[in-house]
Amino acid sequence: MVVRPDSDPDAKAKLEQTLGKYNESEKLFEQAHQLTMKVFGEGSMQNAILLNNLAILYQELGRYDDAIRLMKE
């Protein structure tokens, strides 16, 4: 299965992260998180994966406290 970044906010956020567009990536991860919470709920695997991806972004940015907070959720 091929996932197009324009149809998947998490994939687009990861693409922006790879391109070094960290502010845009963070916004997209946050949008994807809100959508995931509405569709799948807080305890879903999809939500856990998304929070992990956002934590990785925070780690890359040196925002270790934010990354740790998300990893504990």
Helices and strands as residue ranges (DSSP letters): G 5-7, H 9-18, H 22-40, H 45-60, H 64-72
